[in-house]
Each structure stands twice: as structure tokens, then as C-alpha cells.
Amino acid sequence: MAAFARILGFGHYLPAKVMTNADFEKLVETSDEWIRTRTGIQERHFTEEGETASTMAAEAAKRAIEKSGIDKNNIDAIIVATVTADMHYPSTAALVQRALGITRPVPSFDIGAACAGFVFGLTIADSFIKSGLYRTVLLIGAENLSKFTDMQDRNTCVIFGDGAGAAIIQASDKPGILASHLATDGNYTHLIEFPAGGSRLPATHETVEQRLHYTRMEGQEVYKQAVKDMSEAALEAMKRAGLTLDQISWVIPHQANTRIIETVGKRLNFPMEKVFQNIAHVGNTSAASIPIALSEMEQQGLLKREQNIVLTALGSGLTYGSVAFRY
Ligand SMILES: CC(C)(COP(=O)(O)OP(=O)(O)OC[C@H]1O[C@@H](n2cnc3c(N)ncnc32)[C@H](O)[C@@H]1OP(=O)(O)O)[C@@H](O)C(=O)NCCC(=O)NCCS
């Protein structure tokens, strides 16, 4: 049995097509000024024809495999965190396994924990490894949100972006993932939902006419819960890891809204220059948000080995959680 699960490396993929705030001014009654000041977003990436959650996930995975220097045939499990799968089934993870050419019959499955998906996945990977069940896990957060967002609804369309981020997690005798805290508050299932297309409301002409195949969100209520739950979750993971704030190099919050991120930083009493933000150029990419942030930080030389890092996220469910790890 391994003492620890350690992250070997990251990779990410963002579609080439960029949607600026000015592009949204042509679609809905909004302004660059409103979007920048209320969300911090300047642009986001959108998929084009042929790009799906699984194609982005596979590309991010290839880059993470290369960065980690592992042989893809040593991957023992593939987990994809997504709420925008290519299809209801097969899983996006099965499609990724196929795209990567991994022919060994490893378990490949999706998890649906919305924007907290990567944090949930990291905890699952950690448990798989520490239990001795698997040695090397490929974890991906991938979202194709533009396909599920109503481009006539200004409350949601300006927020979301597409992309994927991946990590390779492997058994190690050196500390890696230190602690996590996961939670779901089922009292708030109604705050972010995708009403139709499931078994409750299968697709009909009416559901399409009523625009029910798009994300619906009560933004202000989500905002309040996000600030509270993401701050508390971050503190809980630190406590469980036995770490104090001065021992943390980075807090990486789910990139939901600059104002949420800044308020979480203030509540934690943590210097804002150590609270990572890339929302300005990617928007909210749900489960892909944290791994894209980690991968970009790695590329920019901001992540260093032996740093203690805290991830914190909240999403539809409401599901939230945090992970403290040593890189
Ligand atoms: C969605 C969000 C940006 C809205 O910001 P807000 O400051 O709460 O804005 P409100 O919802 O109070 O709306 C204020 C006004 O701006 C308007 N508005 C909403 N979207 C707009 C847009 N894109 N452009 C211009 N005006 C807009 C509203 O209609 C409202 O107008 P009204 O006062 O005439 O009714 C913010 O609530 C948020 O980020 N929430 C969390 C969302 C989130 O993170 N979701 C994913 C979870 S992972």
C-alpha cells in the first residue's frame, strides 16, 4: 500500500475560438463594462464543430502524460469530471480511453460533481492509490458548457467557457495529497440546474420550445453560498492537513467570478497575490477550471515542488469541497 498519492504533472487544452465580451454585446443586452466589473471575465474559449468534452479531455490528457513522463499503458484508472459529457452514455472517460489508445481494460468512468468535480476526483484518486487498489490515475476535468448555455440568456451566457485540464496522480513515498473535505447540500439542488433531457423531463418539442435544455441559475444565491462554502471548505482542508495559512503558497479557487474569488481570499485573510486567478481569459469552465489553472501555473513557473497548495470549489448540487496537497 502506498503512503501517499502525488501529482506528477498537468496538461490542459483550450479551444482556439475566443469569444470576447464585445461578441456578447451582439447577442444580448449587455456590455463589456458590466461583464468585466460584475464577473472579471474578458474573454472565454468556445468549442467549434468537431470539438467535444472528450476530444478536449483527450488532448489535455496527452499533454499531462507527456509532462509527467509516464507511459500511458501504466495508467490504472481514468476519471473524467464533467457535466457536459459527449453523450449520456458511454462515459466521456470511455471515449477518452479509446482516443488515447489505452487497450488494457482499466476502469474509466465519469463523475458529476459540477464545478467541484476536480476536487472530488482528486479525492477519489487519492483513495484509490492509498488503498493500494491502483498506482497511477489519470484525472481530467473537461467541460463543453457553450453547448448547454442559452445564448439568449444574459444571466448565464457571458459566464461560461469551454476547456479541459488533466493531472496524473501516482503512488509515492513522499507526501502529495494531504487532506480533503467534500460536501453536498441537497437543500440547494434548484440553484443551478439543467432542467430537461434527463429521466424527469425527457426531450420533447415542448422542452425545446421552452428552452429547458440549457443551464438555469439563481446567480445571487449561488454567489452567497460560494463565498461561504468555498472559504469554510478551504479552512477545513488546511485544518485536516495540519497546515496554517503561512505554510500555504497558493490558494486556487474555482474560477467562478472575480468577486467571489476576492471575497474568499479576504475571508481566509490570505494575501491576494497568492490567490490564483485566470478567469479573465477563460471564464467559468466548471470542472475544468481548477486543472486548467494548475496547468497554466505550472507552465508559467508559478508552481514549485514542495509548495503546499489549497484548492477550493463549489458547483451545482450544491456540491463543494477542497483539497490540500504538496506539489
Ligand atoms: C451571475 C452573476 C455574475 C450576476 O451578478 P450580480 O451582481 O449578482 O447581478 P444580479 O443577478 O443581481 O443582476 C443585477 C442586474 O444585472 C442584470 N444582468 C444580469 N446579467 C447581465 C449581463 N450579462 N449584462 C448586463 N446586465 C446583466 C440583471 O438582469 C439585473 O438587472 P435588474 O436589476 O434590472 O433586474 C453573479 O451573481 C455570480 O457570479 N453568481 C455566481 C455564479 C456562479 O458562480 N455560478 C456557477 C457556480 S460554479
Ligand as a Chemical Component Dictionary entry (heavy atoms), coordinates in Angstrom:
data_LIG
# 
_chem_comp.id                   LIG 
_chem_comp.type                 NON-POLYMER 
_chem_comp.pdbx_formal_charge   0 
_chem_comp.three_letter_code    LIG 
# 
loop_
_chem_comp_atom.comp_id 
_chem_comp_atom.atom_id 
_chem_comp_atom.alt_atom_id 
_chem_comp_atom.type_symbol 
_chem_comp_atom.charge 
_chem_comp_atom.model_Cartn_x 
_chem_comp_atom.model_Cartn_y 
_chem_comp_atom.model_Cartn_z 
_chem_comp_atom.pdbx_ordinal 
LIG C1  C1  C 0 -24.289 35.760 -12.187 1  
LIG C2  C2  C 0 -23.664 36.962 -11.522 2  
LIG C3  C3  C 0 -22.420 37.403 -12.271 3  
LIG C4  C4  C 0 -24.662 38.111 -11.539 4  
LIG O1  O1  O 0 -24.102 39.226 -10.884 5  
LIG P1  P1  P 0 -24.948 40.009 -9.801  6  
LIG O2  O2  O 0 -24.143 41.144 -9.385  7  
LIG O3  O3  O 0 -25.401 39.039 -8.760  8  
LIG O4  O4  O 0 -26.139 40.512 -10.657 9  
LIG P2  P2  P 0 -27.706 40.289 -10.422 10 
LIG O5  O5  O 0 -28.077 38.884 -10.700 11 
LIG O6  O6  O 0 -28.070 40.869 -9.073  12 
LIG O7  O7  O 0 -28.294 41.233 -11.524 13 
LIG C5  C5  C 0 -28.148 42.632 -11.440 14 
LIG C6  C6  C 0 -28.744 43.222 -12.694 15 
LIG O8  O8  O 0 -27.849 42.961 -13.788 16 
LIG C7  C7  C 0 -28.592 42.353 -14.853 17 
LIG N1  N1  N 0 -27.733 41.462 -15.594 18 
LIG C8  C8  C 0 -27.555 40.127 -15.442 19 
LIG N2  N2  N 0 -26.704 39.687 -16.357 20 
LIG C9  C9  C 0 -26.309 40.735 -17.092 21 
LIG C10 C10 C 0 -25.437 40.894 -18.177 22 
LIG N3  N3  N 0 -24.764 39.872 -18.699 23 
LIG N4  N4  N 0 -25.281 42.148 -18.677 24 
LIG C11 C11 C 0 -25.929 43.190 -18.178 25 
LIG N5  N5  N 0 -26.782 43.107 -17.145 26 
LIG C12 C12 C 0 -26.976 41.882 -16.605 27 
LIG C13 C13 C 0 -29.730 41.642 -14.159 28 
LIG O9  O9  O 0 -30.807 41.421 -15.056 29 
LIG C14 C14 C 0 -30.090 42.629 -13.078 30 
LIG O10 O10 O 0 -30.876 43.661 -13.653 31 
LIG P3  P3  P 0 -32.130 44.271 -12.850 32 
LIG O11 O11 O 0 -31.546 44.863 -11.601 33 
LIG O12 O12 O 0 -32.677 45.253 -13.813 34 
LIG O13 O13 O 0 -33.015 43.095 -12.561 35 
LIG C15 C15 C 0 -23.271 36.650 -10.054 36 
LIG O14 O14 O 0 -24.437 36.514 -9.263  37 
LIG C16 C16 C 0 -22.473 35.384 -9.927  38 
LIG O15 O15 O 0 -21.350 35.306 -10.382 39 
LIG N6  N6  N 0 -23.015 34.369 -9.255  40 
LIG C17 C17 C 0 -22.358 33.110 -9.078  41 
LIG C18 C18 C 0 -22.462 32.355 -10.353 42 
LIG C19 C19 C 0 -21.609 31.163 -10.381 43 
LIG O16 O16 O 0 -20.509 31.184 -9.919  44 
LIG N7  N7  N 0 -22.171 30.116 -10.971 45 
LIG C20 C20 C 0 -21.507 28.909 -11.200 46 
LIG C21 C21 C 0 -21.273 28.231 -9.935  47 
LIG S1  S1  S 0 -19.893 27.346 -10.079 48 
# 
loop_
_chem_comp_bond.comp_id 
_chem_comp_bond.atom_id_1 
_chem_comp_bond.atom_id_2 
_chem_comp_bond.value_order 
_chem_comp_bond.pdbx_ordinal 
LIG C1  C2  SING 1  
LIG C2  C3  SING 2  
LIG C2  C4  SING 3  
LIG C2  C15 SING 4  
LIG C4  O1  SING 5  
LIG O1  P1  SING 6  
LIG P1  O2  DOUB 7  
LIG P1  O3  SING 8  
LIG P1  O4  SING 9  
LIG O4  P2  SING 10 
LIG P2  O5  DOUB 11 
LIG P2  O6  SING 12 
LIG P2  O7  SING 13 
LIG O7  C5  SING 14 
LIG C5  C6  SING 15 
LIG C6  O8  SING 16 
LIG C6  C14 SING 17 
LIG O8  C7  SING 18 
LIG C7  N1  SING 19 
LIG C7  C13 SING 20 
LIG N1  C8  SING 21 
LIG N1  C12 SING 22 
LIG C8  N2  DOUB 23 
LIG N2  C9  SING 24 
LIG C9  C10 SING 25 
LIG C9  C12 DOUB 26 
LIG C10 N3  SING 27 
LIG C10 N4  DOUB 28 
LIG N4  C11 SING 29 
LIG C11 N5  DOUB 30 
LIG N5  C12 SING 31 
LIG C13 O9  SING 32 
LIG C13 C14 SING 33 
LIG C14 O10 SING 34 
LIG O10 P3  SING 35 
LIG P3  O11 DOUB 36 
LIG P3  O12 SING 37 
LIG P3  O13 SING 38 
LIG C15 O14 SING 39 
LIG C15 C16 SING 40 
LIG C16 O15 DOUB 41 
LIG C16 N6  SING 42 
LIG N6  C17 SING 43 
LIG C17 C18 SING 44 
LIG C18 C19 SING 45 
LIG C19 O16 DOUB 46 
LIG C19 N7  SING 47 
LIG N7  C20 SING 48 
LIG C20 C21 SING 49 
LIG C21 S1  SING 50 
# 
